[in-house]
Amino acid sequence: MNHRTILCAALLALAATAVSGCGDRSAQEAARAAAQTAADEKAAREYADGFDAAVAAENWTLAKAQGDVLFARFPDTQQAARIRPHYEDAKAKADALREAARVAALWSYQAENVKGGQQLSAAIYSKEAVDTDGSGANPVRLIFRDHPTWGTSSYLVLQAGDFACYGGCKVKVKIDDAAPKSMPALRPDTDDAIAMFINDEKALWRMLKGATQVSVEFPVKAGGTRTAVFEVAGLDRKKLPGWD
């Protein structure tokens, strides 16, 4: 066998080895990819099963959380594809629950023993602070009160400035997108608090039923009017029994 023949044989053998090596690497990579896919599916199933269990229990907050993790960590799995059509409904319900809890927490309630019985109240601060006298913005408070001696009342309280309503005035009350309604009000001649009563408290209370937002435009001593907006959807009406 001459040198040329030997060289050709060696080159053919080397080429065959290279092809064989490439085939082995491709097979190994395919095997690794398949193993990773199987591992991802197994891990994803834990969250998908958790989602299913939370939905069955109507625990929408947990269902949303399980779905969020699943889509963040294993978005391309079959498990993610399976629950995706049901996720938006669970998310919407979880978001609604969170919003309901948020607006409910805006209200504060008190039951206080006073002379003659028990005073009950429900109060909420304005969504945004209001500058009522030029000194800067401060929250405005809306209060419904049931007193054993003084009866029922609704009133606004300022932290600064004053109302221009001594002797009586009109305020404009707007519920959501409805047209504003003019209501009589009165700033009592007292220094106990910077307060202005909205005279028909039961009417105002009824107006809040089913409402999301109420705004009250009122005159101020500094001149002109100001408007306070309250997110009232979370009011627990049972806190003032007998008002409805």
Biotite code that builds the C-alpha atoms (Angstrom):
import biotite.structure as struc

atoms = struc.array([
    struc.Atom([0.000, 0.000, 0.000], chain_id="A", res_id=1, res_name="MET", atom_name="CA", element="C"),
    struc.Atom([1.519, 3.268, -1.044], chain_id="A", res_id=2, res_name="ASN", atom_name="CA", element="C"),
    struc.Atom([1.595, 6.426, 1.055], chain_id="A", res_id=3, res_name="HIS", atom_name="CA", element="C"),
    struc.Atom([-1.236, 8.042, -0.906], chain_id="A", res_id=4, res_name="ARG", atom_name="CA", element="C"),
    struc.Atom([-3.554, 5.144, -0.248], chain_id="A", res_id=5, res_name="THR", atom_name="CA", element="C"),
    struc.Atom([-2.696, 5.178, 3.464], chain_id="A", res_id=6, res_name="ILE", atom_name="CA", element="C"),
    struc.Atom([-3.351, 8.934, 3.671], chain_id="A", res_id=7, res_name="LEU", atom_name="CA", element="C"),
    struc.Atom([-6.751, 8.609, 1.984], chain_id="A", res_id=8, res_name="CYS", atom_name="CA", element="C"),
    struc.Atom([-7.776, 5.836, 4.348], chain_id="A", res_id=9, res_name="ALA", atom_name="CA", element="C"),
    struc.Atom([-6.786, 7.911, 7.362], chain_id="A", res_id=10, res_name="ALA", atom_name="CA", element="C"),
    struc.Atom([-8.771, 10.904, 6.166], chain_id="A", res_id=11, res_name="LEU", atom_name="CA", element="C"),
    struc.Atom([-11.866, 8.769, 5.581], chain_id="A", res_id=12, res_name="LEU", atom_name="CA", element="C"),
    struc.Atom([-11.581, 7.285, 9.054], chain_id="A", res_id=13, res_name="ALA", atom_name="CA", element="C"),
    struc.Atom([-11.232, 10.768, 10.588], chain_id="A", res_id=14, res_name="LEU", atom_name="CA", element="C"),
    struc.Atom([-14.283, 12.021, 8.719], chain_id="A", res_id=15, res_name="ALA", atom_name="CA", element="C"),
    struc.Atom([-16.336, 9.054, 9.872], chain_id="A", res_id=16, res_name="ALA", atom_name="CA", element="C"),
    struc.Atom([-15.298, 9.708, 13.460], chain_id="A", res_id=17, res_name="THR", atom_name="CA", element="C"),
    struc.Atom([-16.263, 13.390, 13.158], chain_id="A", res_id=18, res_name="ALA", atom_name="CA", element="C"),
    struc.Atom([-19.692, 12.519, 11.773], chain_id="A", res_id=19, res_name="VAL", atom_name="CA", element="C"),
    struc.Atom([-20.193, 9.999, 14.538], chain_id="A", res_id=20, res_name="SER", atom_name="CA", element="C"),
    struc.Atom([-19.144, 12.585, 17.140], chain_id="A", res_id=21, res_name="GLY", atom_name="CA", element="C"),
    struc.Atom([-21.589, 15.175, 15.811], chain_id="A", res_id=22, res_name="CYS", atom_name="CA", element="C"),
    struc.Atom([-24.370, 12.624, 15.909], chain_id="A", res_id=23, res_name="GLY", atom_name="CA", element="C"),
    struc.Atom([-23.568, 11.756, 19.510], chain_id="A", res_id=24, res_name="ASP", atom_name="CA", element="C"),
    struc.Atom([-23.578, 15.433, 20.557], chain_id="A", res_id=25, res_name="ARG", atom_name="CA", element="C"),
    struc.Atom([-26.908, 16.057, 18.828], chain_id="A", res_id=26, res_name="SER", atom_name="CA", element="C"),
    struc.Atom([-28.418, 13.078, 20.573], chain_id="A", res_id=27, res_name="ALA", atom_name="CA", element="C"),
    struc.Atom([-27.042, 14.222, 23.916], chain_id="A", res_id=28, res_name="GLN", atom_name="CA", element="C"),
    struc.Atom([-28.374, 17.742, 23.446], chain_id="A", res_id=29, res_name="GLU", atom_name="CA", element="C"),
    struc.Atom([-31.770, 16.372, 22.447], chain_id="A", res_id=30, res_name="ALA", atom_name="CA", element="C"),
    struc.Atom([-31.774, 14.149, 25.515], chain_id="A", res_id=31, res_name="ALA", atom_name="CA", element="C"),
    struc.Atom([-30.856, 17.052, 27.780], chain_id="A", res_id=32, res_name="ARG", atom_name="CA", element="C"),
    struc.Atom([-33.598, 19.223, 26.236], chain_id="A", res_id=33, res_name="ALA", atom_name="CA", element="C"),
    struc.Atom([-36.155, 16.455, 26.703], chain_id="A", res_id=34, res_name="ALA", atom_name="CA", element="C"),
    struc.Atom([-35.084, 15.992, 30.322], chain_id="A", res_id=35, res_name="ALA", atom_name="CA", element="C"),
    struc.Atom([-35.359, 19.744, 30.977], chain_id="A", res_id=36, res_name="GLN", atom_name="CA", element="C"),
    struc.Atom([-38.795, 19.854, 29.385], chain_id="A", res_id=37, res_name="THR", atom_name="CA", element="C"),
    struc.Atom([-39.944, 16.964, 31.544], chain_id="A", res_id=38, res_name="ALA", atom_name="CA", element="C"),
    struc.Atom([-38.541, 18.641, 34.658], chain_id="A", res_id=39, res_name="ALA", atom_name="CA", element="C"),
    struc.Atom([-40.229, 21.940, 33.789], chain_id="A", res_id=40, res_name="ASP", atom_name="CA", element="C"),
    struc.Atom([-43.543, 20.195, 33.214], chain_id="A", res_id=41, res_name="GLU", atom_name="CA", element="C"),
    struc.Atom([-43.253, 18.393, 36.531], chain_id="A", res_id=42, res_name="LYS", atom_name="CA", element="C"),
    struc.Atom([-42.449, 21.602, 38.405], chain_id="A", res_id=43, res_name="ALA", atom_name="CA", element="C"),
    struc.Atom([-45.153, 23.519, 36.516], chain_id="A", res_id=44, res_name="ALA", atom_name="CA", element="C"),
    struc.Atom([-47.740, 20.936, 37.443], chain_id="A", res_id=45, res_name="ARG", atom_name="CA", element="C"),
    struc.Atom([-47.291, 21.782, 41.128], chain_id="A", res_id=46, res_name="GLU", atom_name="CA", element="C"),
    struc.Atom([-48.426, 25.354, 40.468], chain_id="A", res_id=47, res_name="TYR", atom_name="CA", element="C"),
    struc.Atom([-51.128, 24.311, 38.014], chain_id="A", res_id=48, res_name="ALA", atom_name="CA", element="C"),
    struc.Atom([-52.543, 21.844, 40.541], chain_id="A", res_id=49, res_name="ASP", atom_name="CA", element="C"),
    struc.Atom([-52.362, 24.591, 43.163], chain_id="A", res_id=50, res_name="GLY", atom_name="CA", element="C"),
    struc.Atom([-54.289, 26.857, 40.822], chain_id="A", res_id=51, res_name="PHE", atom_name="CA", element="C"),
    struc.Atom([-56.954, 24.183, 40.290], chain_id="A", res_id=52, res_name="ASP", atom_name="CA", element="C"),
    struc.Atom([-57.320, 23.588, 44.033], chain_id="A", res_id=53, res_name="ALA", atom_name="CA", element="C"),
    struc.Atom([-57.575, 27.322, 44.765], chain_id="A", res_id=54, res_name="ALA", atom_name="CA", element="C"),
    struc.Atom([-60.235, 27.779, 42.085], chain_id="A", res_id=55, res_name="VAL", atom_name="CA", element="C"),
    struc.Atom([-62.207, 24.844, 43.490], chain_id="A", res_id=56, res_name="ALA", atom_name="CA", element="C"),
    struc.Atom([-62.037, 26.480, 46.921], chain_id="A", res_id=57, res_name="ALA", atom_name="CA", element="C"),
    struc.Atom([-62.910, 29.896, 45.391], chain_id="A", res_id=58, res_name="GLU", atom_name="CA", element="C"),
    struc.Atom([-59.715, 31.291, 46.869], chain_id="A", res_id=59, res_name="ASN", atom_name="CA", element="C"),
    struc.Atom([-59.158, 33.717, 44.012], chain_id="A", res_id=60, res_name="TRP", atom_name="CA", element="C"),
    struc.Atom([-56.208, 35.489, 45.584], chain_id="A", res_id=61, res_name="THR", atom_name="CA", element="C"),
    struc.Atom([-54.296, 32.217, 45.918], chain_id="A", res_id=62, res_name="LEU", atom_name="CA", element="C"),
    struc.Atom([-55.366, 31.104, 42.429], chain_id="A", res_id=63, res_name="ALA", atom_name="CA", element="C"),
    struc.Atom([-53.992, 34.316, 40.938], chain_id="A", res_id=64, res_name="LYS", atom_name="CA", element="C"),
    struc.Atom([-50.746, 33.916, 42.878], chain_id="A", res_id=65, res_name="ALA", atom_name="CA", element="C"),
    struc.Atom([-50.283, 30.331, 41.663], chain_id="A", res_id=66, res_name="GLN", atom_name="CA", element="C"),
    struc.Atom([-50.951, 31.402, 38.086], chain_id="A", res_id=67, res_name="GLY", atom_name="CA", element="C"),
    struc.Atom([-48.578, 34.363, 38.341], chain_id="A", res_id=68, res_name="ASP", atom_name="CA", element="C"),
    struc.Atom([-45.713, 32.134, 39.467], chain_id="A", res_id=69, res_name="VAL", atom_name="CA", element="C"),
    struc.Atom([-46.477, 29.510, 36.841], chain_id="A", res_id=70, res_name="LEU", atom_name="CA", element="C"),
    struc.Atom([-46.460, 32.050, 33.995], chain_id="A", res_id=71, res_name="PHE", atom_name="CA", element="C"),
    struc.Atom([-43.322, 33.727, 35.298], chain_id="A", res_id=72, res_name="ALA", atom_name="CA", element="C"),
    struc.Atom([-41.268, 30.539, 35.726], chain_id="A", res_id=73, res_name="ARG", atom_name="CA", element="C"),
    struc.Atom([-42.722, 28.114, 33.198], chain_id="A", res_id=74, res_name="PHE", atom_name="CA", element="C"),
    struc.Atom([-44.602, 30.133, 30.571], chain_id="A", res_id=75, res_name="PRO", atom_name="CA", element="C"),
    struc.Atom([-44.071, 27.659, 27.702], chain_id="A", res_id=76, res_name="ASP", atom_name="CA", element="C"),
    struc.Atom([-45.235, 24.497, 29.437], chain_id="A", res_id=77, res_name="THR", atom_name="CA", element="C"),
    struc.Atom([-48.348, 22.507, 28.692], chain_id="A", res_id=78, res_name="GLN", atom_name="CA", element="C"),
    struc.Atom([-49.522, 23.191, 32.237], chain_id="A", res_id=79, res_name="GLN", atom_name="CA", element="C"),
    struc.Atom([-49.352, 26.941, 31.641], chain_id="A", res_id=80, res_name="ALA", atom_name="CA", element="C"),
    struc.Atom([-51.290, 26.540, 28.412], chain_id="A", res_id=81, res_name="ALA", atom_name="CA", element="C"),
    struc.Atom([-53.925, 24.477, 30.207], chain_id="A", res_id=82, res_name="ARG", atom_name="CA", element="C"),
    struc.Atom([-54.771, 26.993, 32.916], chain_id="A", res_id=83, res_name="ILE", atom_name="CA", element="C"),
    struc.Atom([-54.320, 30.151, 30.849], chain_id="A", res_id=84, res_name="ARG", atom_name="CA", element="C"),
    struc.Atom([-57.977, 30.243, 29.644], chain_id="A", res_id=85, res_name="PRO", atom_name="CA", element="C"),
    struc.Atom([-59.162, 30.180, 33.279], chain_id="A", res_id=86, res_name="HIS", atom_name="CA", element="C"),
    struc.Atom([-56.573, 32.558, 34.707], chain_id="A", res_id=87, res_name="TYR", atom_name="CA", element="C"),
    struc.Atom([-58.144, 35.871, 33.626], chain_id="A", res_id=88, res_name="GLU", atom_name="CA", element="C"),
    struc.Atom([-61.404, 35.069, 35.404], chain_id="A", res_id=89, res_name="ASP", atom_name="CA", element="C"),
    struc.Atom([-59.550, 34.178, 38.612], chain_id="A", res_id=90, res_name="ALA", atom_name="CA", element="C"),
    struc.Atom([-57.412, 37.311, 38.304], chain_id="A", res_id=91, res_name="LYS", atom_name="CA", element="C"),
    struc.Atom([-60.469, 39.536, 37.838], chain_id="A", res_id=92, res_name="ALA", atom_name="CA", element="C"),
    struc.Atom([-62.094, 38.071, 40.936], chain_id="A", res_id=93, res_name="LYS", atom_name="CA", element="C"),
    struc.Atom([-58.880, 38.428, 42.962], chain_id="A", res_id=94, res_name="ALA", atom_name="CA", element="C"),
    struc.Atom([-58.507, 42.045, 41.855], chain_id="A", res_id=95, res_name="ASP", atom_name="CA", element="C"),
    struc.Atom([-62.119, 42.748, 42.817], chain_id="A", res_id=96, res_name="ALA", atom_name="CA", element="C"),
    struc.Atom([-61.556, 41.275, 46.272], chain_id="A", res_id=97, res_name="LEU", atom_name="CA", element="C"),
    struc.Atom([-58.410, 43.359, 46.745], chain_id="A", res_id=98, res_name="ARG", atom_name="CA", element="C"),
    struc.Atom([-60.225, 46.524, 45.692], chain_id="A", res_id=99, res_name="GLU", atom_name="CA", element="C"),
    struc.Atom([-63.144, 45.738, 48.000], chain_id="A", res_id=100, res_name="ALA", atom_name="CA", element="C"),
    struc.Atom([-60.749, 45.307, 50.913], chain_id="A", res_id=101, res_name="ALA", atom_name="CA", element="C"),
    struc.Atom([-58.986, 48.556, 50.041], chain_id="A", res_id=102, res_name="ARG", atom_name="CA", element="C"),
    struc.Atom([-62.123, 50.703, 49.963], chain_id="A", res_id=103, res_name="VAL", atom_name="CA", element="C"),
    struc.Atom([-63.543, 49.000, 53.059], chain_id="A", res_id=104, res_name="ALA", atom_name="CA", element="C"),
    struc.Atom([-60.385, 49.958, 54.965], chain_id="A", res_id=105, res_name="ALA", atom_name="CA", element="C"),
    struc.Atom([-60.969, 53.630, 54.122], chain_id="A", res_id=106, res_name="LEU", atom_name="CA", element="C"),
    struc.Atom([-63.865, 53.753, 56.579], chain_id="A", res_id=107, res_name="TRP", atom_name="CA", element="C"),
    struc.Atom([-63.488, 53.858, 60.347], chain_id="A", res_id=108, res_name="SER", atom_name="CA", element="C"),
    struc.Atom([-66.254, 53.085, 62.818], chain_id="A", res_id=109, res_name="TYR", atom_name="CA", element="C"),
    struc.Atom([-66.679, 53.967, 66.465], chain_id="A", res_id=110, res_name="GLN", atom_name="CA", element="C"),
    struc.Atom([-69.079, 52.858, 69.160], chain_id="A", res_id=111, res_name="ALA", atom_name="CA", element="C"),
    struc.Atom([-68.663, 55.055, 72.214], chain_id="A", res_id=112, res_name="GLU", atom_name="CA", element="C"),
    struc.Atom([-70.567, 55.034, 75.478], chain_id="A", res_id=113, res_name="ASN", atom_name="CA", element="C"),
    struc.Atom([-71.897, 58.530, 76.192], chain_id="A", res_id=114, res_name="VAL", atom_name="CA", element="C"),
    struc.Atom([-74.480, 60.032, 78.472], chain_id="A", res_id=115, res_name="LYS", atom_name="CA", element="C"),
    struc.Atom([-77.839, 58.565, 77.538], chain_id="A", res_id=116, res_name="GLY", atom_name="CA", element="C"),
    struc.Atom([-76.535, 55.533, 75.665], chain_id="A", res_id=117, res_name="GLY", atom_name="CA", element="C"),
    struc.Atom([-74.114, 54.758, 72.881], chain_id="A", res_id=118, res_name="GLN", atom_name="CA", element="C"),
    struc.Atom([-72.833, 57.009, 70.093], chain_id="A", res_id=119, res_name="GLN", atom_name="CA", element="C"),
    struc.Atom([-72.152, 55.324, 66.759], chain_id="A", res_id=120, res_name="LEU", atom_name="CA", element="C"),
    struc.Atom([-70.253, 56.845, 63.873], chain_id="A", res_id=121, res_name="SER", atom_name="CA", element="C"),
    struc.Atom([-68.870, 56.041, 60.429], chain_id="A", res_id=122, res_name="ALA", atom_name="CA", element="C"),
    struc.Atom([-66.145, 58.305, 59.029], chain_id="A", res_id=123, res_name="ALA", atom_name="CA", element="C"),
    struc.Atom([-63.962, 58.557, 55.938], chain_id="A", res_id=124, res_name="ILE", atom_name="CA", element="C"),
    struc.Atom([-61.217, 60.911, 54.758], chain_id="A", res_id=125, res_name="TYR", atom_name="CA", element="C"),
    struc.Atom([-61.248, 62.510, 51.324], chain_id="A", res_id=126, res_name="SER", atom_name="CA", element="C"),
    struc.Atom([-59.440, 60.738, 48.521], chain_id="A", res_id=127, res_name="LYS", atom_name="CA", element="C"),
    struc.Atom([-57.121, 63.721, 48.105], chain_id="A", res_id=128, res_name="GLU", atom_name="CA", element="C"),
    struc.Atom([-56.241, 66.553, 50.449], chain_id="A", res_id=129, res_name="ALA", atom_name="CA", element="C"),
    struc.Atom([-57.860, 69.943, 49.827], chain_id="A", res_id=130, res_name="VAL", atom_name="CA", element="C"),
    struc.Atom([-56.392, 73.434, 50.350], chain_id="A", res_id=131, res_name="ASP", atom_name="CA", element="C"),
    struc.Atom([-59.217, 75.236, 52.146], chain_id="A", res_id=132, res_name="THR", atom_name="CA", element="C"),
    struc.Atom([-57.408, 78.413, 53.255], chain_id="A", res_id=133, res_name="ASP", atom_name="CA", element="C"),
    struc.Atom([-54.238, 78.830, 51.181], chain_id="A", res_id=134, res_name="GLY", atom_name="CA", element="C"),
    struc.Atom([-51.975, 77.283, 53.802], chain_id="A", res_id=135, res_name="SER", atom_name="CA", element="C"),
    struc.Atom([-51.666, 73.934, 52.077], chain_id="A", res_id=136, res_name="GLY", atom_name="CA", element="C"),
    struc.Atom([-53.739, 70.834, 51.423], chain_id="A", res_id=137, res_name="ALA", atom_name="CA", element="C"),
    struc.Atom([-55.315, 68.854, 54.252], chain_id="A", res_id=138, res_name="ASN", atom_name="CA", element="C"),
    struc.Atom([-57.739, 65.933, 54.306], chain_id="A", res_id=139, res_name="PRO", atom_name="CA", element="C"),
    struc.Atom([-61.453, 66.623, 54.650], chain_id="A", res_id=140, res_name="VAL", atom_name="CA", element="C"),
    struc.Atom([-63.503, 64.191, 56.709], chain_id="A", res_id=141, res_name="ARG", atom_name="CA", element="C"),
    struc.Atom([-67.074, 63.048, 56.135], chain_id="A", res_id=142, res_name="LEU", atom_name="CA", element="C"),
    struc.Atom([-68.834, 61.692, 59.234], chain_id="A", res_id=143, res_name="ILE", atom_name="CA", element="C"),
    struc.Atom([-72.199, 60.056, 59.853], chain_id="A", res_id=144, res_name="PHE", atom_name="CA", element="C"),
    struc.Atom([-73.137, 60.056, 63.527], chain_id="A", res_id=145, res_name="ARG", atom_name="CA", element="C"),
    struc.Atom([-75.937, 58.577, 65.614], chain_id="A", res_id=146, res_name="ASP", atom_name="CA", element="C"),
    struc.Atom([-76.106, 60.126, 69.104], chain_id="A", res_id=147, res_name="HIS", atom_name="CA", element="C"),
    struc.Atom([-78.611, 59.050, 71.769], chain_id="A", res_id=148, res_name="PRO", atom_name="CA", element="C"),
    struc.Atom([-79.422, 62.676, 72.656], chain_id="A", res_id=149, res_name="THR", atom_name="CA", element="C"),
    struc.Atom([-78.591, 64.745, 69.569], chain_id="A", res_id=150, res_name="TRP", atom_name="CA", element="C"),
    struc.Atom([-79.984, 62.264, 67.059], chain_id="A", res_id=151, res_name="GLY", atom_name="CA", element="C"),
    struc.Atom([-78.576, 61.508, 63.625], chain_id="A", res_id=152, res_name="THR", atom_name="CA", element="C"),
    struc.Atom([-76.336, 63.824, 61.639], chain_id="A", res_id=153, res_name="SER", atom_name="CA", element="C"),
    struc.Atom([-73.873, 64.008, 58.755], chain_id="A", res_id=154, res_name="SER", atom_name="CA", element="C"),
    struc.Atom([-71.134, 66.584, 58.534], chain_id="A", res_id=155, res_name="TYR", atom_name="CA", element="C"),
    struc.Atom([-67.800, 67.587, 57.016], chain_id="A", res_id=156, res_name="LEU", atom_name="CA", element="C"),
    struc.Atom([-64.787, 68.415, 59.177], chain_id="A", res_id=157, res_name="VAL", atom_name="CA", element="C"),
    struc.Atom([-61.823, 70.579, 58.122], chain_id="A", res_id=158, res_name="LEU", atom_name="CA", element="C"),
    struc.Atom([-58.339, 70.577, 59.614], chain_id="A", res_id=159, res_name="GLN", atom_name="CA", element="C"),
    struc.Atom([-57.633, 74.159, 58.518], chain_id="A", res_id=160, res_name="ALA", atom_name="CA", element="C"),
    struc.Atom([-59.592, 77.155, 57.280], chain_id="A", res_id=161, res_name="GLY", atom_name="CA", element="C"),
    struc.Atom([-63.351, 77.399, 57.745], chain_id="A", res_id=162, res_name="ASP", atom_name="CA", element="C"),
    struc.Atom([-66.653, 76.993, 55.987], chain_id="A", res_id=163, res_name="PHE", atom_name="CA", element="C"),
    struc.Atom([-68.563, 80.015, 54.731], chain_id="A", res_id=164, res_name="ALA", atom_name="CA", element="C"),
    struc.Atom([-71.854, 78.562, 55.887], chain_id="A", res_id=165, res_name="CYS", atom_name="CA", element="C"),
    struc.Atom([-72.800, 80.339, 59.122], chain_id="A", res_id=166, res_name="TYR", atom_name="CA", element="C"),
    struc.Atom([-76.565, 80.789, 59.083], chain_id="A", res_id=167, res_name="GLY", atom_name="CA", element="C"),
    struc.Atom([-76.885, 78.208, 56.318], chain_id="A", res_id=168, res_name="GLY", atom_name="CA", element="C"),
    struc.Atom([-75.758, 77.583, 52.736], chain_id="A", res_id=169, res_name="CYS", atom_name="CA", element="C"),
    struc.Atom([-76.044, 75.094, 49.909], chain_id="A", res_id=170, res_name="LYS", atom_name="CA", element="C"),
    struc.Atom([-73.574, 72.366, 49.009], chain_id="A", res_id=171, res_name="VAL", atom_name="CA", element="C"),
    struc.Atom([-73.474, 70.364, 45.783], chain_id="A", res_id=172, res_name="LYS", atom_name="CA", element="C"),
    struc.Atom([-73.363, 66.609, 46.193], chain_id="A", res_id=173, res_name="VAL", atom_name="CA", element="C"),
    struc.Atom([-72.435, 64.461, 43.192], chain_id="A", res_id=174, res_name="LYS", atom_name="CA", element="C"),
    struc.Atom([-72.740, 60.688, 43.188], chain_id="A", res_id=175, res_name="ILE", atom_name="CA", element="C"),
    struc.Atom([-70.496, 59.005, 40.599], chain_id="A", res_id=176, res_name="ASP", atom_name="CA", element="C"),
    struc.Atom([-71.519, 60.321, 37.160], chain_id="A", res_id=177, res_name="ASP", atom_name="CA", element="C"),
    struc.Atom([-74.931, 61.616, 38.191], chain_id="A", res_id=178, res_name="ALA", atom_name="CA", element="C"),
    struc.Atom([-75.782, 65.306, 38.033], chain_id="A", res_id=179, res_name="ALA", atom_name="CA", element="C"),
    struc.Atom([-74.904, 67.262, 41.214], chain_id="A", res_id=180, res_name="PRO", atom_name="CA", element="C"),
    struc.Atom([-77.685, 67.726, 43.737], chain_id="A", res_id=181, res_name="LYS", atom_name="CA", element="C"),
    struc.Atom([-78.002, 70.864, 45.845], chain_id="A", res_id=182, res_name="SER", atom_name="CA", element="C"),
    struc.Atom([-78.460, 70.172, 49.557], chain_id="A", res_id=183, res_name="MET", atom_name="CA", element="C"),
    struc.Atom([-78.879, 72.561, 52.515], chain_id="A", res_id=184, res_name="PRO", atom_name="CA", element="C"),
    struc.Atom([-76.028, 72.766, 55.007], chain_id="A", res_id=185, res_name="ALA", atom_name="CA", element="C"),
    struc.Atom([-75.126, 74.688, 58.155], chain_id="A", res_id=186, res_name="LEU", atom_name="CA", element="C"),
    struc.Atom([-71.940, 75.685, 59.964], chain_id="A", res_id=187, res_name="ARG", atom_name="CA", element="C"),
    struc.Atom([-72.884, 75.822, 63.655], chain_id="A", res_id=188, res_name="PRO", atom_name="CA", element="C"),
    struc.Atom([-71.618, 78.762, 65.685], chain_id="A", res_id=189, res_name="ASP", atom_name="CA", element="C"),
    struc.Atom([-69.178, 76.762, 67.781], chain_id="A", res_id=190, res_name="THR", atom_name="CA", element="C"),
    struc.Atom([-65.421, 76.452, 68.082], chain_id="A", res_id=191, res_name="ASP", atom_name="CA", element="C"),
    struc.Atom([-65.478, 72.793, 69.136], chain_id="A", res_id=192, res_name="ASP", atom_name="CA", element="C"),
    struc.Atom([-64.594, 71.716, 65.591], chain_id="A", res_id=193, res_name="ALA", atom_name="CA", element="C"),
    struc.Atom([-64.459, 73.165, 62.096], chain_id="A", res_id=194, res_name="ILE", atom_name="CA", element="C"),
    struc.Atom([-67.580, 71.290, 61.071], chain_id="A", res_id=195, res_name="ALA", atom_name="CA", element="C"),
    struc.Atom([-70.463, 71.841, 58.672], chain_id="A", res_id=196, res_name="MET", atom_name="CA", element="C"),
    struc.Atom([-73.636, 69.773, 58.827], chain_id="A", res_id=197, res_name="PHE", atom_name="CA", element="C"),
    struc.Atom([-75.362, 68.504, 55.688], chain_id="A", res_id=198, res_name="ILE", atom_name="CA", element="C"),
    struc.Atom([-78.880, 68.843, 56.990], chain_id="A", res_id=199, res_name="ASN", atom_name="CA", element="C"),
    struc.Atom([-80.642, 65.876, 55.401], chain_id="A", res_id=200, res_name="ASP", atom_name="CA", element="C"),
    struc.Atom([-78.317, 63.176, 56.666], chain_id="A", res_id=201, res_name="GLU", atom_name="CA", element="C"),
    struc.Atom([-80.703, 60.324, 55.883], chain_id="A", res_id=202, res_name="LYS", atom_name="CA", element="C"),
    struc.Atom([-81.016, 61.459, 52.261], chain_id="A", res_id=203, res_name="ALA", atom_name="CA", element="C"),
    struc.Atom([-77.221, 61.644, 51.941], chain_id="A", res_id=204, res_name="LEU", atom_name="CA", element="C"),
    struc.Atom([-76.916, 58.204, 53.524], chain_id="A", res_id=205, res_name="TRP", atom_name="CA", element="C"),
    struc.Atom([-79.373, 56.748, 51.004], chain_id="A", res_id=206, res_name="ARG", atom_name="CA", element="C"),
    struc.Atom([-77.513, 58.402, 48.131], chain_id="A", res_id=207, res_name="MET", atom_name="CA", element="C"),
    struc.Atom([-74.344, 56.523, 49.084], chain_id="A", res_id=208, res_name="LEU", atom_name="CA", element="C"),
    struc.Atom([-76.008, 53.127, 48.680], chain_id="A", res_id=209, res_name="LYS", atom_name="CA", element="C"),
    struc.Atom([-74.388, 51.389, 45.709], chain_id="A", res_id=210, res_name="GLY", atom_name="CA", element="C"),
    struc.Atom([-72.198, 54.422, 45.000], chain_id="A", res_id=211, res_name="ALA", atom_name="CA", element="C"),
    struc.Atom([-68.497, 54.275, 44.238], chain_id="A", res_id=212, res_name="THR", atom_name="CA", element="C"),
    struc.Atom([-67.606, 57.912, 44.759], chain_id="A", res_id=213, res_name="GLN", atom_name="CA", element="C"),
    struc.Atom([-69.258, 61.007, 46.214], chain_id="A", res_id=214, res_name="VAL", atom_name="CA", element="C"),
    struc.Atom([-67.994, 64.554, 45.846], chain_id="A", res_id=215, res_name="SER", atom_name="CA", element="C"),
    struc.Atom([-69.136, 67.506, 47.941], chain_id="A", res_id=216, res_name="VAL", atom_name="CA", element="C"),
    struc.Atom([-68.600, 71.083, 46.798], chain_id="A", res_id=217, res_name="GLU", atom_name="CA", element="C"),
    struc.Atom([-68.763, 73.534, 49.693], chain_id="A", res_id=218, res_name="PHE", atom_name="CA", element="C"),
    struc.Atom([-68.098, 77.276, 50.247], chain_id="A", res_id=219, res_name="PRO", atom_name="CA", element="C"),
    struc.Atom([-65.076, 78.337, 52.299], chain_id="A", res_id=220, res_name="VAL", atom_name="CA", element="C"),
    struc.Atom([-64.291, 81.451, 54.306], chain_id="A", res_id=221, res_name="LYS", atom_name="CA", element="C"),
    struc.Atom([-61.155, 82.017, 52.200], chain_id="A", res_id=222, res_name="ALA", atom_name="CA", element="C"),
    struc.Atom([-63.414, 82.619, 49.210], chain_id="A", res_id=223, res_name="GLY", atom_name="CA", element="C"),
    struc.Atom([-65.014, 80.475, 46.547], chain_id="A", res_id=224, res_name="GLY", atom_name="CA", element="C"),
    struc.Atom([-65.748, 76.791, 46.864], chain_id="A", res_id=225, res_name="THR", atom_name="CA", element="C"),
    struc.Atom([-63.736, 73.641, 47.308], chain_id="A", res_id=226, res_name="ARG", atom_name="CA", element="C"),
    struc.Atom([-64.571, 70.048, 46.454], chain_id="A", res_id=227, res_name="THR", atom_name="CA", element="C"),
    struc.Atom([-63.794, 66.966, 48.523], chain_id="A", res_id=228, res_name="ALA", atom_name="CA", element="C"),
    struc.Atom([-64.054, 63.530, 46.917], chain_id="A", res_id=229, res_name="VAL", atom_name="CA", element="C"),
    struc.Atom([-64.705, 60.376, 48.930], chain_id="A", res_id=230, res_name="PHE", atom_name="CA", element="C"),
    struc.Atom([-64.401, 56.732, 47.821], chain_id="A", res_id=231, res_name="GLU", atom_name="CA", element="C"),
    struc.Atom([-67.484, 55.386, 49.572], chain_id="A", res_id=232, res_name="VAL", atom_name="CA", element="C"),
    struc.Atom([-67.962, 51.914, 48.033], chain_id="A", res_id=233, res_name="ALA", atom_name="CA", element="C"),
    struc.Atom([-66.626, 50.127, 51.129], chain_id="A", res_id=234, res_name="GLY", atom_name="CA", element="C"),
    struc.Atom([-69.179, 51.545, 53.575], chain_id="A", res_id=235, res_name="LEU", atom_name="CA", element="C"),
    struc.Atom([-70.543, 48.887, 55.934], chain_id="A", res_id=236, res_name="ASP", atom_name="CA", element="C"),
    struc.Atom([-74.102, 50.113, 56.298], chain_id="A", res_id=237, res_name="ARG", atom_name="CA", element="C"),
    struc.Atom([-74.824, 47.683, 59.126], chain_id="A", res_id=238, res_name="LYS", atom_name="CA", element="C"),
    struc.Atom([-72.575, 49.787, 61.381], chain_id="A", res_id=239, res_name="LYS", atom_name="CA", element="C"),
    struc.Atom([-75.399, 52.342, 61.684], chain_id="A", res_id=240, res_name="LEU", atom_name="CA", element="C"),
    struc.Atom([-78.490, 50.186, 62.173], chain_id="A", res_id=241, res_name="PRO", atom_name="CA", element="C"),
    struc.Atom([-81.802, 51.861, 61.542], chain_id="A", res_id=242, res_name="GLY", atom_name="CA", element="C"),
    struc.Atom([-80.484, 54.327, 58.981], chain_id="A", res_id=243, res_name="TRP", atom_name="CA", element="C"),
    struc.Atom([-81.683, 52.425, 55.903], chain_id="A", res_id=244, res_name="ASP", atom_name="CA", element="C"),
])
